[in-house]
């Protein structure tokens, strides 16, 4: 019989606030990451600090926020009321301490539980907070949550407000890098939701007059809009709606109290329902919901008293009530949309006519597809029982209550050797592999029918669970893992074309990546260094001295599973695929994917902002 494990007082351990955050950072900031994903921890740290400055603006104090990111150091300066001077240390280092518990001071704030800045403090190698009010100033400095210095000035000429500086801890966030594209997107969302607020980022100003209308204007090229943006505003609610002629599925940008709820929630579900209900009643036709919502691009923002979110990172709303004496979230949104959208369509006959034409066209396409769609679903269902193309993982993006759901990744690989290496070295909890057979079809100019007719596309769509919308997307990161050669580049472009043609919102929402794999291995008897560029190779040769052994990797299949685990583990290097907002999707596809021109690769890479290493000539 096995020896019984002792369970005594010595087994009970109490962690102080910072130890708990540092030991379980995922509970507070979601996934860690290295900055290649918009929801990586380093951006959540910035967001947590910014939320406090935004709350000051919402409460009528401080119209400008300055943000600086230089290398690894982040500085956020607001001109709000400033933290009460006697509480500067407590507010950033004592749990259950904060002004947000007093609902009179912060009625509809974002940073509700007072954990945000404390998490930033605990997860930063350096953290400094400085508050100025009433001509006096107090500051405190910390290292990994430990107070190292304090200062109090009885007299200062500094303007009132709060300034927070921090450097994320490299022992927690490995090889991280801030990407300005993600920061700009986050800051733009803040100004769309707070008209009148100016945010200055590294000297560049962001400001919005028309709120969510500006959000849609900036995200959809004018040529892609079916009709002008419908913009509706009310007490504690704002809505913007249009349809994208270059998009098949639905796209929603939803916000609660200024927080971007990327995984939706009760408000987004109510909004989707409200649109269908209103349009059916306006036209007096019982249109299918999928025909009404097909190609919609929209945004909704609501303000709720004491909202309940489903995680600390506040990406999904769980509240069913608006708070106070207001009705439920669903009733409030449905009533508002029914009244305002119905009025708008009555007053704008041209838009109403275009919308009806769009619905009828969607209906025709759905009916044309119905037969093949049914067959494709049955085929996918049969194959999924023994799908050799998909090696699935245990946790999925929809599992919001599982700590690592944001790490879920699907690697799309070419050939058996590459998929075999990744499969043997992956994390079976969060990493899945989908294996392609040779080059995928060029889907440029083809209809959605091809997604069902082509077995690989149909199985890929089923694996991702995105047939009707990306709401139920099963993986947070979709990673194209191909060889770093001309054929590998071609496969990347064909896959990007597929997503761009049929699921552009996956790219817009930051789910699509290219996997960087090392080009060289440089080693001696003591050390091995993997290099991703010619420069890294030269640096490694200098570091190892003597005559190290140099191996050039020509394909993913050459890399053994034992080595591969280093490239898809915590040191994984991913390059996000980003769509340039100044280029219409239709234009981009028509002019540059239609013909096999020599400048096609160069243009696509520039416009999708895929940062790729240049492959040296052999």
Secondary structure as GFF3:
##gff-version 3
##sequence-region A 1 618
A	DSSP	three_ten_helix	9	11	.	.	.	ID=ss1
A	DSSP	alpha_helix	17	23	.	.	.	ID=ss2
A	DSSP	alpha_helix	26	29	.	.	.	ID=ss3
A	DSSP	alpha_helix	41	58	.	.	.	ID=ss4
A	DSSP	beta_strand	64	70	.	.	.	ID=ss5
A	DSSP	beta_strand	73	78	.	.	.	ID=ss6
A	DSSP	three_ten_helix	85	87	.	.	.	ID=ss7
A	DSSP	alpha_helix	88	93	.	.	.	ID=ss8
A	DSSP	three_ten_helix	99	101	.	.	.	ID=ss9
A	DSSP	alpha_helix	116	122	.	.	.	ID=ss10
A	DSSP	beta_strand	124	133	.	.	.	ID=ss11
A	DSSP	beta_strand	136	143	.	.	.	ID=ss12
A	DSSP	beta_strand	146	153	.	.	.	ID=ss13
A	DSSP	beta_strand	161	168	.	.	.	ID=ss14
A	DSSP	alpha_helix	180	193	.	.	.	ID=ss15
A	DSSP	beta_strand	198	201	.	.	.	ID=ss16
A	DSSP	beta_strand	204	207	.	.	.	ID=ss17
A	DSSP	alpha_helix	212	219	.	.	.	ID=ss18
A	DSSP	three_ten_helix	222	224	.	.	.	ID=ss19
A	DSSP	beta_strand	230	234	.	.	.	ID=ss20
A	DSSP	beta_strand	237	243	.	.	.	ID=ss21
A	DSSP	beta_strand	251	256	.	.	.	ID=ss22
A	DSSP	beta_strand	259	260	.	.	.	ID=ss23
A	DSSP	alpha_helix	266	283	.	.	.	ID=ss24
A	DSSP	alpha_helix	289	293	.	.	.	ID=ss25
A	DSSP	beta_strand	296	302	.	.	.	ID=ss26
A	DSSP	alpha_helix	329	347	.	.	.	ID=ss27
A	DSSP	alpha_helix	349	385	.	.	.	ID=ss28
A	DSSP	beta_strand	390	391	.	.	.	ID=ss29
A	DSSP	three_ten_helix	405	407	.	.	.	ID=ss30
A	DSSP	beta_strand	409	414	.	.	.	ID=ss31
A	DSSP	alpha_helix	415	425	.	.	.	ID=ss32
A	DSSP	beta_strand	431	436	.	.	.	ID=ss33
A	DSSP	alpha_helix	449	453	.	.	.	ID=ss34
A	DSSP	alpha_helix	455	464	.	.	.	ID=ss35
A	DSSP	three_ten_helix	470	472	.	.	.	ID=ss36
A	DSSP	beta_strand	477	481	.	.	.	ID=ss37
A	DSSP	alpha_helix	486	502	.	.	.	ID=ss38
A	DSSP	alpha_helix	504	508	.	.	.	ID=ss39
A	DSSP	beta_strand	512	515	.	.	.	ID=ss40
A	DSSP	beta_strand	520	523	.	.	.	ID=ss41
A	DSSP	beta_strand	528	531	.	.	.	ID=ss42
A	DSSP	alpha_helix	534	544	.	.	.	ID=ss43
A	DSSP	beta_strand	549	552	.	.	.	ID=ss44
A	DSSP	three_ten_helix	556	558	.	.	.	ID=ss45
A	DSSP	alpha_helix	561	564	.	.	.	ID=ss46
A	DSSP	beta_strand	574	576	.	.	.	ID=ss47
A	DSSP	alpha_helix	585	593	.	.	.	ID=ss48
A	DSSP	alpha_helix	600	608	.	.	.	ID=ss49
###
